[in-house]
Amino acid sequence: MSDRTENQPMRIWSPDSDYLEERPVTNEVPVAIEYNCVTFAVMMASPSDLTDFTYGFSLTEGIIKAEKDIIYAQIKKAPNGLVAAIEINAKAFNNLEKYNRALSGRTGCGLCGVDKLEQAVKPLGKIISNFKVKAKQVHKSMQGIKSHQRLNKETGALHAAAFVNDDGQIIAVREDVGRHNALDKLIGHLMRKKIDPTKGCALITSRCSFEMVQKCAIIGIPVIAAVSATTGLAIDLAKQAGISIIAFARKGSMNIVTDTESRII
């Protein structure tokens, strides 16, 4: 299955013309996530960088505590989608008993299948980081993220999550039809490449909801810059974790919503 796009015929209408043309559309497939041969979740995702996704998802869902808890992860084809077959150690597998969850995740769904309130909003520890970044550099990086969105450039249908260092350099970008998935892919990449998450910030081409703050807090990313708005709960959790949130990071300006640790200079 291609991780890129496929061409589909469509009718292109404008006030001045009306014609048929093939245009690229992004792929979206169900991905069954299995731990030690036990299905934990079925998520709709873009079929690219799925090994990164399995690592990031496993961490932010609380199944694993570190990369070493995964013995191996393999992406396999199935008749109706893909299977992420993940082998985890005994300690991590015991964490599955904390979940009474049969999760079927729609695209962009961060809480599908959660049946306990305490699973929805998790307590967050304070991030230990000396990271600081200039607002001007964050703004410049956000303007440059589009050039790194390879798949979105073709279809206009994917979110992106990027990791940026204190010089404003974009280190990595991951794309997906779901904003949560894109961030999980980025987090998985940081884990696998052993990139220190406390020494950079996350850029997201979506709103900054509380789930996005939770994911960044779990791995230790101290700054989130979002192209769209944030929410009250996201702000509360960000203050709890010591995360700085920048919202509406667009061409003209940015809103520095919370910066309790004075990370934005």
C-alpha positions in Angstrom: 0.0 0.0 0.0 1.4 3.4 -1.0 2.2 5.9 1.7 1.8 8.7 -0.8 -1.3 9.5 -2.8 -3.5 8.1 -5.6 -5.1 9.9 -8.5 -8.8 10.1 -8.6 -11.0 11.6 -11.4 -13.0 14.6 -10.4 -15.0 17.4 -11.9 -13.2 20.8 -11.6 -15.7 23.6 -11.6 -15.1 27.4 -11.5 -17.1 30.4 -12.7 -15.1 30.3 -15.9 -14.7 26.6 -16.6 -16.0 23.1 -16.0 -13.9 20.1 -16.9 -12.8 16.6 -15.8 -9.3 16.0 -14.4 -7.4 13.5 -12.2 -6.2 15.0 -8.9 -4.2 13.4 -6.1 -5.9 12.3 -2.9 -4.2 11.1 0.3 -4.6 7.5 1.5 -6.3 6.7 4.8 -6.4 3.2 6.2 -7.4 1.3 9.4 -4.3 0.3 11.4 -4.9 -2.5 14.0 -2.4 -2.0 16.9 -1.6 -5.4 18.5 0.5 -5.9 21.7 1.8 -9.4 22.0 -0.9 -10.6 19.6 -3.7 -8.9 21.5 -5.5 -6.1 19.6 -5.6 -2.9 21.6 -6.8 -0.3 19.1 -7.8 0.2 15.5 -6.9 3.7 14.3 -7.5 5.4 11.0 -4.2 6.8 9.8 -2.1 7.8 6.9 0.1 4.8 6.0 3.4 6.5 6.3 6.0 6.4 9.2 3.8 3.8 11.0 6.7 2.4 13.0 7.2 5.9 14.5 3.5 6.0 15.1 3.5 2.7 17.1 6.3 4.0 19.4 4.7 7.4 19.9 1.2 6.0 20.4 2.5 3.3 22.9 4.2 6.0 25.0 1.4 8.6 25.0 -1.2 5.9 25.8 0.8 4.8 28.8 1.5 1.3 27.5 5.3 1.8 27.6 7.5 4.1 29.6 10.5 4.1 27.3 11.7 2.9 23.9 13.4 -0.2 25.5 9.9 -1.5 26.5 9.3 -2.4 22.9 11.1 -5.5 21.8 10.1 -5.1 18.1 7.5 -3.5 16.0 6.5 -4.7 12.6 3.9 -3.3 10.1 2.1 -6.0 8.2 -0.5 -6.0 5.4 -3.9 -7.3 6.2 -6.9 -7.9 3.9 -8.7 -4.7 4.9 -5.8 -2.5 6.2 -2.6 -2.8 8.1 -1.5 -4.4 11.4 1.1 -2.9 13.7 2.4 -6.0 15.5 4.3 -4.9 18.6 6.1 -7.1 21.0 6.5 -5.5 24.5 8.2 -6.7 27.6 6.3 -8.2 30.5 6.2 -5.1 32.6 4.7 -3.0 29.8 2.2 -5.8 28.9 0.9 -5.6 32.5 0.0 -2.0 31.9 -2.6 -3.2 29.4 -4.6 -4.5 32.4 -5.2 -0.9 33.5 -7.3 -0.4 30.4 -10.8 -1.7 29.8 -10.6 -0.3 26.3 -11.7 -1.5 22.9 -10.5 1.5 20.9 -11.8 2.2 17.4 -10.3 5.5 16.5 -11.8 7.7 13.9 -9.5 10.1 12.1 -8.3 12.8 14.5 -10.0 11.2 17.5 -8.0 11.4 20.7 -10.3 9.7 23.2 -12.3 7.0 21.3 -12.8 4.0 23.5 -11.8 5.5 26.8 -14.4 4.4 29.4 -13.0 5.9 32.6 -12.8 9.6 33.3 -9.3 9.3 34.9 -8.1 7.9 31.6 -9.2 11.1 29.7 -7.3 13.7 31.7 -4.1 12.3 33.0 -2.1 13.9 35.8 1.0 15.5 34.4 4.4 16.0 36.0 6.5 19.2 35.6 8.8 19.2 32.6 12.5 19.7 33.6 14.0 21.8 30.8 16.2 24.9 30.4 15.0 25.3 26.9 14.4 28.9 25.7 13.6 30.1 22.2 13.1 33.5 20.5 9.6 34.2 19.5 10.9 35.5 16.2 12.5 32.1 15.5 9.3 30.2 16.3 7.4 32.5 14.0 9.9 31.9 11.2 9.9 28.2 11.6 6.1 28.0 11.4 6.2 29.9 8.2 8.7 27.3 6.8 6.8 24.2 7.8 4.8 24.1 4.6 7.9 23.4 2.6 8.4 20.2 4.6 4.9 18.9 4.2 5.5 16.6 1.3 2.2 14.8 1.2 0.0 17.8 2.2 1.5 19.7 -0.7 0.0 17.2 -3.1 -3.4 16.8 -1.5 -4.0 19.5 1.1 -5.5 16.9 3.5 -2.8 16.2 6.1 -1.8 17.7 9.4 1.8 18.0 10.3 3.8 18.0 13.6 7.4 19.3 13.6 10.3 19.4 16.1 12.4 22.6 16.1 15.6 23.3 18.0 16.5 26.5 19.8 18.0 27.9 16.6 14.6 27.6 14.9 15.9 24.7 12.7 13.2 22.1 11.8 14.7 18.8 12.8 11.9 16.5 11.8 8.3 16.6 10.4 5.6 13.9 10.4 2.3 14.0 8.5 -1.0 12.3 9.0 -4.7 12.8 8.3 -5.2 12.9 12.1 -3.5 15.6 14.1 -3.0 13.3 17.1 -1.5 10.7 14.8 1.0 13.3 13.3 2.2 14.2 16.8 2.4 10.6 17.9 4.5 9.9 14.8 6.8 12.8 15.7 7.1 11.6 19.3 8.0 8.1 18.1 10.6 9.5 15.8 12.2 11.4 18.6 12.3 8.3 20.8 13.8 6.0 18.1 16.4 8.6 17.0 17.2 9.4 20.7 16.6 13.1 20.1 16.2 15.0 23.4 12.6 16.3 23.5 13.4 18.8 26.2 15.7 20.8 23.9 13.1 21.9 21.3 9.5 22.8 20.6 6.7 21.2 18.7 4.9 22.9 15.8 1.5 21.7 14.9 -0.7 22.7 12.0 -3.9 22.3 14.0 -5.5 23.6 17.2 -3.8 22.9 20.5 -6.3 20.8 22.4 -5.6 19.2 25.8 -4.6 15.9 24.2 -1.8 17.6 22.3 -0.6 19.1 25.5 -0.7 15.7 27.3 1.3 14.0 24.6 4.0 16.7 24.7 4.1 16.6 28.5 4.5 12.8 28.5 7.6 12.9 26.4 8.9 16.3 27.8 8.5 18.8 25.0 8.4 22.2 26.7 6.9 24.5 24.0 4.0 24.0 21.6 3.2 26.4 18.7 -0.1 25.8 17.0 -1.4 27.4 13.8 -4.9 27.5 15.3 -6.5 28.2 18.7 -6.1 26.5 22.0 -8.6 25.5 24.7 -9.0 26.4 28.4 -8.2 22.8 29.6 -5.1 22.8 27.4 -4.0 26.0 29.1 -4.6 24.6 32.5 -2.6 21.4 31.8 0.2 23.4 30.1 0.6 25.5 33.3 0.6 22.3 35.4 3.3 20.8 33.2 5.3 24.0 32.6 4.6 24.0 28.9 4.5 27.2 26.9 1.7 27.4 24.4 1.7 29.7 21.3 -1.6 29.9 19.4 -2.6 31.4 16.1 1.0 31.2 14.9 0.4 32.6 11.5 2.0 35.0 9.0 1.0 38.2 10.8 1.4 37.4 14.5 1.3 34.9 17.3 -0.5 34.7 20.6 1.8 33.6 23.5 -1.0 32.2 25.6 0.9 30.7 28.6 4.6 30.9 29.4 4.9 30.3 33.1 8.6 29.2 32.8 9.5 32.2 30.6 10.7 30.0 27.7 9.7 32.4 25.0 12.2 35.3 24.8 
